[in-house]
Amino acid sequence: MKIESFVLEGSSPLEHLAVESALVESTLIETWNRDAGLLLLYTNEACLVIGRNQNPWKEVNPRSRLPVYRRDSGGGAVYHDRGNLNWSLVVPRETHDRDGELALIAGALRKIGYPVEPGERGGLYCDASSANPGCKVSGTARRFGKQRVLHHGTLLVSSDLRALRSSLGGIETQDDRSLSSVPARAANISSIGLAVGLEALALSLSLALCESPPARFSPEGETRDRIRREVARLGSLDWIYGATPGFSFRLPGKGGPFLFSVEQGFLSFPEGSYENHFARFRGIPFSFSTYFDMKKLAEQVLGSRRASPHRESPLEPTVGFQISKEV
């Protein structure tokens, strides 16, 4: 299958997610041969991107100040920064082959001097001959459209691994219908090969996979309009938080523990002996600020069995966020 490569300009995670979604779903593609595969290469500013079916409050550290986005594809939460090269393959559905496509990426990286190999869950790992055997360098996810499939992944080149580790891991939940991330030891490919800049690596990947340098991506017509609509959809709080699968959490206290639920981003709880204490929280959008306010109330008023400091570290702005009930 012929593959044409493009570089996405800028460093906006939202715009890049929108491009991927638009290309998978658009019925008219003007920018490349519709029978060919498409390789997109881009970098993002520091952020966290969760999978379509994930819970941001379970996946993201409450102390993290990084912006959070929800993508259309499945898979787990990933950390992005300027040391991370992202690759996306958009291929016809009838020719999609996950293992074959992952082998193409791994083969291209080996060709330019990075000893990696495909592994479990569709990731890329440092092979046994490398300086960091078994460490993960790329996680992947997929989105199936009517005509095409998006198969994309991160590639840790020179990312801040300390920031990666510290930004993930949220609150404890119960009855959670979301997909949980699977932790893995991570490494930058710069630790197992030449330390190169991301532009040089993007060029090398394009030459290895497509035998040509990547072109500048310039969407036109219907594709450009679709990208604009996707930016609005993927950037909405209804999508980022309101699309969270339902879950529950418990707060310890006298007569407790007390059980609370979150559905479509809104708090709810059964009528009971503690209803008066938490009445002001019923039906409001959930946030880390709300969670720690409720936890503090349980500790101070209801007599929690174990105390913990209140942390004013919301995922959203301290004032909270607004989502509609028509999610």
C-alpha positions in Angstrom: 0.0 0.0 0.0 1.3 3.4 -0.9 1.6 5.8 2.0 1.7 9.6 1.6 3.2 11.6 4.5 2.3 15.0 5.9 3.6 17.2 8.7 0.9 19.0 10.8 2.1 22.5 11.7 1.8 24.1 15.1 1.6 22.4 18.5 -2.1 22.5 19.4 -3.3 19.2 20.7 -6.9 20.1 20.0 -6.3 21.0 16.4 -4.3 17.9 15.8 -6.9 15.6 17.3 -9.5 17.4 15.1 -7.5 16.7 12.0 -7.3 13.0 12.8 -11.0 12.8 13.5 -12.0 14.7 10.4 -9.8 12.6 8.1 -11.3 9.4 9.4 -14.9 10.5 9.1 -14.9 12.9 6.1 -16.6 11.6 3.0 -14.4 13.6 0.6 -10.7 13.7 0.9 -9.0 16.2 -1.4 -5.5 16.1 -0.1 -4.4 12.6 -1.1 -5.2 9.6 -3.1 -8.1 8.0 -1.3 -6.8 4.5 -2.0 -3.5 5.3 -0.3 -2.6 5.4 3.3 -1.8 8.6 5.0 1.0 9.3 7.6 0.7 12.3 9.8 3.6 13.5 11.9 3.3 16.2 14.6 4.2 17.4 18.0 2.0 18.8 20.8 2.5 21.2 23.7 2.5 19.6 27.1 -0.9 18.0 27.8 -2.6 14.8 28.8 -4.8 13.0 26.4 -7.2 10.3 27.6 -9.0 7.6 25.6 -12.5 7.8 24.4 -13.8 5.6 27.2 -11.7 6.9 30.1 -12.4 8.7 33.3 -10.2 11.9 33.7 -10.7 11.9 37.5 -9.3 8.4 37.7 -6.5 8.9 35.2 -5.1 12.3 35.9 -3.2 13.4 39.0 -5.2 16.1 40.9 -2.0 18.1 41.3 -1.4 18.3 37.5 -1.9 21.6 35.9 -1.7 20.3 32.3 -4.6 20.7 30.0 -6.6 17.5 29.4 -8.2 16.4 26.2 -10.3 13.3 25.3 -9.6 11.7 21.9 -12.0 9.7 19.7 -9.9 6.6 19.8 -9.7 4.1 22.6 -6.7 3.1 24.7 -5.2 4.6 27.8 -4.1 8.0 29.0 -0.9 9.5 27.5 1.4 12.4 28.2 2.5 14.7 25.4 5.2 17.4 25.3 7.6 18.9 22.8 9.9 15.8 23.2 7.2 13.5 21.9 6.7 12.8 18.2 3.2 11.7 17.3 2.5 9.5 14.3 -0.9 8.7 12.8 -1.8 6.3 10.0 -5.1 6.8 8.3 -5.8 3.8 6.0 -8.7 2.3 4.1 -10.7 0.1 6.3 -10.5 -2.9 4.0 -6.7 -2.9 4.1 -6.2 -2.1 7.8 -3.9 -4.5 9.6 -2.9 -3.4 13.1 0.1 -5.7 13.5 1.3 -5.0 10.0 1.1 -1.3 10.4 2.9 -1.4 13.8 5.6 -3.6 12.2 6.0 -0.9 9.5 6.7 1.8 12.2 9.0 -0.5 14.2 10.9 -1.4 11.0 11.3 2.2 10.0 12.7 3.0 13.5 15.1 0.1 13.3 16.2 1.2 9.9 17.3 4.5 11.2 19.0 3.1 14.3 16.5 2.5 17.1 16.2 -1.2 18.2 12.5 -1.4 19.0 9.9 -4.1 18.5 6.1 -4.5 18.6 4.8 -5.8 21.9 1.6 -6.4 23.8 -1.4 -4.1 23.6 -0.2 -2.6 20.3 2.8 -0.8 21.8 6.5 -0.4 20.7 9.2 -1.5 23.2 13.0 -1.4 23.4 14.2 -4.8 22.3 16.4 -7.1 24.4 19.6 -5.8 22.8 19.0 -2.2 23.8 20.1 -0.2 26.8 16.5 -0.3 28.2 15.1 -3.7 27.3 11.3 -4.0 27.7 10.7 -0.3 28.2 7.8 1.2 26.3 8.5 3.9 23.8 5.2 4.2 22.0 1.6 3.5 22.9 -1.1 3.2 20.3 -4.8 3.4 19.8 -7.4 3.0 17.0 -10.6 4.6 15.7 -12.7 2.9 13.1 -14.6 5.1 10.7 -17.0 4.0 8.0 -14.4 4.0 5.3 -11.1 4.5 7.1 -9.2 3.5 10.2 -7.1 5.8 12.4 -4.2 4.0 13.9 -2.0 6.4 15.9 0.6 6.5 18.6 3.0 8.5 20.7 6.7 8.2 20.3 8.8 9.2 23.3 12.0 10.8 21.9 13.2 13.2 24.5 10.2 13.7 26.7 10.2 14.7 30.4 9.7 11.2 31.9 9.4 12.6 35.4 6.6 14.9 34.4 5.0 11.9 32.6 5.0 9.8 35.8 3.8 12.6 38.1 0.9 13.7 35.9 -1.0 10.4 35.9 -3.0 8.7 38.6 -6.2 10.2 40.1 -8.8 9.4 42.7 -10.0 6.0 43.8 -13.3 5.0 42.2 -15.9 2.2 42.4 -18.4 0.7 39.9 -16.3 2.5 37.3 -17.4 1.7 33.7 -14.3 3.4 32.2 -11.3 1.8 30.6 -8.3 1.9 33.0 -4.8 2.7 31.8 -2.2 0.0 32.2 1.1 1.4 33.6 4.3 0.5 31.9 8.0 1.4 32.3 8.7 4.1 29.8 11.9 5.2 28.0 12.9 7.7 25.4 14.2 6.3 22.2 17.1 8.8 22.5 18.3 6.4 25.3 18.8 3.6 22.8 20.0 5.4 19.7 21.1 8.7 18.4 19.8 11.8 20.1 18.2 13.7 17.2 15.7 16.5 16.9 12.0 15.8 16.3 12.1 17.4 12.8 15.0 15.3 11.8 13.3 12.1 13.1 10.1 13.0 11.3 12.0 13.4 8.1 13.8 10.1 8.6 10.5 8.2 9.3 8.9 9.7 6.3 11.9 8.7 4.1 11.9 5.2 5.6 8.1 4.6 5.1 7.3 6.7 2.1 10.6 7.2 0.3 9.9 11.0 0.3 9.9 13.9 2.7 6.6 14.8 4.3 4.5 17.5 2.7 2.9 20.4 4.5 -0.7 19.5 5.4 -3.1 22.0 3.8 -6.8 20.9 4.1 -9.3 22.3 1.6 -13.1 22.5 1.2 -15.2 19.9 3.1 -12.2 18.6 5.0 -11.2 22.0 6.3 -14.8 22.7 7.4 -15.0 19.3 9.1 -11.8 20.1 11.0 -13.4 23.3 12.3 -16.4 21.4 13.5 -14.2 18.8 15.2 -12.2 21.5 17.0 -15.5 22.8 18.5 -16.7 19.3 19.5 -13.5 17.9 20.9 -12.8 21.1 22.8 -16.1 21.2 24.5 -16.4 20.4 28.2 -19.4 18.3 27.3 -17.0 16.0 25.5 -13.9 16.2 27.7 -15.8 15.6 31.0 -19.5 15.0 30.2 -18.6 11.9 28.1 -17.0 10.2 31.1 -18.5 6.8 31.7 -20.5 6.6 35.0 -18.7 5.8 38.2 -19.0 6.0 42.0 -16.7 7.1 44.8 -16.8 6.7 48.6 -15.9 9.1 51.4 -15.3 7.7 54.9 -17.2 9.1 57.9 -19.3 8.2 60.9 -22.2 6.0 59.7 -20.3 5.7 56.4 -18.7 5.2 54.0 -20.9 7.5 52.0 -21.4 6.6 48.3 -21.7 9.2 45.6 -22.2 8.7 41.8 -21.2 10.7 38.8 -23.2 10.3 35.6 -22.3 12.4 32.4 -20.2 14.6 34.6 -22.8 15.4 37.2 -23.0 14.4 40.9 -25.8 12.4 42.4 -26.3 10.4 45.5 -29.2 8.5 47.2 -31.4 10.1 49.8 -30.2 9.2 53.3 -29.0 10.4 56.6 -26.1 12.5 55.1 -28.2 14.2 52.4 -28.5 17.5 54.3 -24.7 17.8 54.7 -24.1 17.3 50.9 -27.3 18.8 49.5 -25.4 21.7 47.9 -23.4 19.3 45.8 -26.3 17.4 44.3 -26.6 17.9 40.5 -23.5 20.1 40.0 -20.7 19.3 37.6 -18.1 17.1 39.2 -14.5 18.3 39.5 -11.4 17.7 41.6 -12.3 20.8 43.5 -15.7 19.4 44.3 -14.3 16.1 45.3 -11.8 17.6 47.8 -14.5 20.0 49.1 -16.7 17.0 49.8 -13.9 15.1 51.4 -13.0 18.0 53.7 -16.7 18.2 54.7 -16.8 14.5 55.5 -13.6 14.8 57.6 -14.7 18.0 59.5 -18.4 17.6 59.9 -19.1 13.9 59.7 -15.9 12.6 61.4 -13.9 10.8 58.9 -11.9 7.8 60.2 -8.8 9.1 58.5 -7.9 12.7 57.8 -6.1 14.0 54.8 -5.1 17.5 53.8 -7.5 19.4 51.5 -5.8 20.0 48.1 -7.1 22.8 46.0 -5.7 21.3 42.8 -8.6 21.2 40.3 -8.3 19.7 36.9 -10.4 22.6 35.6 -10.3 26.3 36.6 -11.1 26.7 40.3 -14.5 28.3 39.5 -15.6 25.0 38.0 -17.0 24.3 34.6 -20.3 24.2 32.9 -21.7 21.3 30.9 -25.2 20.9 29.6 -27.5 18.1 30.6 -28.0 17.2 26.9 -24.7 15.3 26.7 
